[in-house]
């Protein structure tokens, strides 16, 4: 499943800049899932991406390890004098991160669990609930992006345009990581 996060991010980044250089690194490989609770290792990897690879934005899909990424973005920005960004995952991490790192969280990819829970309860109450897989995608606001901090306010219309193209089927988001 985690590769789907990578596939979508890479496709989106390349839609904006086809020549973008993508640096990929996982904290651990399946079946070792310790990487989701390793902020110290996430910090070290992110610092390497910023310092050694020249990354200006790092997106994590690493659960609790994201706090290490946020620390690395702050540390590198303050030490180098050149601001870098972090992108959170699952929830609006700007709202849950410490005040000291909020200025480095560009946005977060949102899993809108609230939408899924609401729709399932509503279906149950309406008597229309059916067991089986349910899809909560962009078309039903099951996923999205956070705007807290105001750092992406100047591009939200572009993001919404991409969203509509995906919903309309004009853009197909891959589920397998590109080379």
C-alpha positions as CSV (number, residue, x, y, z in Angstrom):
1,X,0.0,0.0,0.0
2,X,2.8,2.4,0.9
3,X,4.0,2.4,-2.8
4,X,0.7,3.9,-3.8
5,X,1.5,7.0,-1.8
6,X,4.9,7.2,-3.6
7,X,3.2,6.6,-7.0
8,X,0.7,9.4,-6.5
9,X,3.3,11.9,-5.2
10,X,5.7,11.2,-8.0
11,X,3.0,11.6,-10.6
12,X,1.8,14.9,-9.1
13,X,5.3,16.3,-8.8
14,X,6.1,15.3,-12.4
15,X,2.8,16.8,-13.7
16,X,4.0,20.2,-12.3
17,X,7.6,19.7,-13.4
18,X,8.4,16.8,-15.7
19,X,12.2,17.3,-15.1
20,X,11.9,17.1,-11.3
21,X,14.4,14.9,-9.6
22,X,12.7,12.5,-7.1
23,X,14.8,11.0,-4.3
24,X,13.1,8.0,-2.7
25,X,14.1,6.3,0.6
26,X,12.2,4.1,2.9
27,X,13.2,3.9,6.6
28,X,12.6,0.1,6.6
29,X,11.3,-2.4,4.1
30,X,8.3,-4.8,4.6
31,X,7.8,-6.9,6.5
32,X,9.8,-4.7,9.0
33,X,7.3,-1.9,9.9
34,X,9.5,-0.3,12.6
35,X,10.0,2.6,10.2
36,X,6.6,4.0,11.1
37,X,7.8,4.6,14.6
38,X,11.4,5.8,14.1
39,X,11.5,9.6,14.1
40,X,15.2,9.6,14.7
41,X,15.9,7.6,11.5
42,X,13.4,9.8,9.6
43,X,15.3,12.9,10.8
44,X,18.6,11.5,9.6
45,X,17.2,10.4,6.2
46,X,15.5,13.8,5.7
47,X,18.6,15.7,6.6
48,X,20.5,13.7,4.1
49,X,17.9,14.4,1.4
50,X,18.1,18.2,2.2
51,X,21.9,18.4,2.6
52,X,23.3,15.8,0.2
53,X,20.6,15.6,-2.4
54,X,19.4,19.2,-2.5
55,X,15.8,18.4,-1.8
56,X,13.6,21.4,-1.1
57,X,10.5,19.4,-0.2
58,X,10.3,16.0,1.5
59,X,7.0,14.1,1.7
60,X,6.7,11.4,4.3
61,X,4.2,8.6,4.5
62,X,5.9,7.2,7.6
63,X,3.3,7.6,10.4
64,X,4.8,8.7,13.7
65,X,8.2,9.0,12.1
66,X,7.1,12.2,10.4
67,X,8.0,14.3,13.5
68,X,11.7,13.5,12.6
69,X,11.1,14.9,9.2
70,X,9.7,18.1,10.6
71,X,12.7,18.5,12.9
72,X,15.0,18.0,10.0
73,X,13.3,20.6,7.9
74,X,13.6,23.1,10.7
75,X,17.2,22.2,11.5
76,X,18.4,22.3,7.9
77,X,16.5,25.6,7.2
78,X,17.9,27.4,10.2
79,X,21.5,26.0,9.7
80,X,21.6,26.7,5.9
81,X,19.6,29.9,5.7
82,X,17.6,28.3,2.9
83,X,14.1,27.3,3.7
84,X,13.0,23.7,3.0
85,X,9.6,22.1,3.4
86,X,8.0,19.0,4.7
87,X,4.7,17.4,3.7
88,X,2.7,15.5,6.3
89,X,0.4,12.6,5.9
90,X,-2.9,11.1,7.1
91,X,-4.1,14.1,9.0
92,X,-3.4,17.9,9.0
93,X,0.0,17.5,10.8
94,X,0.3,21.3,11.0
95,X,-2.4,21.1,13.6
96,X,-0.7,18.4,15.7
97,X,3.0,19.3,15.3
98,X,4.9,21.4,17.8
99,X,4.9,25.2,17.4
100,X,8.6,25.1,16.6
101,X,8.2,23.1,13.4
102,X,4.8,24.4,12.0
103,X,6.5,26.9,9.7
104,X,8.2,24.1,7.8
105,X,5.0,22.0,7.1
106,X,3.9,23.0,3.6
107,X,0.7,20.8,3.6
108,X,-0.4,17.4,4.5
109,X,-2.1,14.6,2.5
110,X,-5.4,13.9,4.2
111,X,-7.1,10.6,4.7
112,X,-10.6,11.8,5.4
113,X,-11.5,9.1,7.8
114,X,-14.3,11.4,9.1
115,X,-16.0,11.2,5.7
116,X,-15.8,7.4,5.6
117,X,-17.1,7.1,9.2
118,X,-20.0,9.6,8.5
119,X,-21.0,7.8,5.2
120,X,-21.0,4.4,6.8
121,X,-23.1,5.5,9.8
122,X,-25.4,7.3,7.4
123,X,-25.8,4.3,5.2
124,X,-26.5,2.1,8.3
125,X,-29.2,4.5,9.5
126,X,-30.7,4.8,6.0
127,X,-30.7,1.0,5.7
128,X,-28.5,1.1,2.6
129,X,-25.3,-0.2,4.2
130,X,-23.7,-3.0,2.2
131,X,-20.8,-5.0,3.4
132,X,-17.6,-5.0,1.3
133,X,-15.0,-2.6,0.1
134,X,-15.9,1.0,-0.1
135,X,-13.9,3.6,-2.0
136,X,-13.4,7.1,-0.5
137,X,-11.4,9.0,-3.1
138,X,-11.2,12.5,-4.4
139,X,-14.7,12.3,-5.9
140,X,-16.3,12.0,-2.5
141,X,-13.6,14.0,-0.6
142,X,-12.3,10.8,1.0
143,X,-8.8,12.2,0.5
144,X,-7.5,15.7,0.1
145,X,-4.9,18.2,1.2
146,X,-4.5,20.6,4.2
147,X,-4.2,24.3,3.9
148,X,-3.3,25.2,7.5
149,X,-0.5,27.7,7.7
150,X,-1.6,29.3,4.5
151,X,1.6,28.2,2.7
152,X,-0.2,26.9,-0.4
153,X,-3.0,29.5,-0.6
154,X,-1.5,30.8,-3.9
155,X,-1.8,27.4,-5.6
156,X,-5.1,26.0,-4.3
157,X,-6.9,26.9,-7.5
158,X,-4.3,24.9,-9.5
159,X,-4.6,22.0,-7.0
160,X,-8.4,22.1,-7.3
161,X,-8.1,22.0,-11.1
162,X,-5.9,18.9,-10.9
163,X,-8.4,17.4,-8.5
164,X,-11.2,18.0,-10.9
165,X,-9.2,16.5,-13.8
166,X,-8.6,13.3,-11.7
167,X,-12.3,13.1,-10.7
168,X,-13.4,13.6,-14.3
169,X,-11.0,10.8,-15.5
170,X,-8.8,13.2,-17.5
171,X,-5.8,12.3,-15.3
172,X,-5.3,8.8,-14.1
173,X,-3.2,8.5,-10.9
174,X,-0.9,5.5,-11.0
175,X,-0.8,3.1,-8.2
176,X,2.6,1.6,-9.0
177,X,5.7,3.7,-8.5
178,X,7.3,5.1,-11.6
179,X,11.0,4.5,-12.2
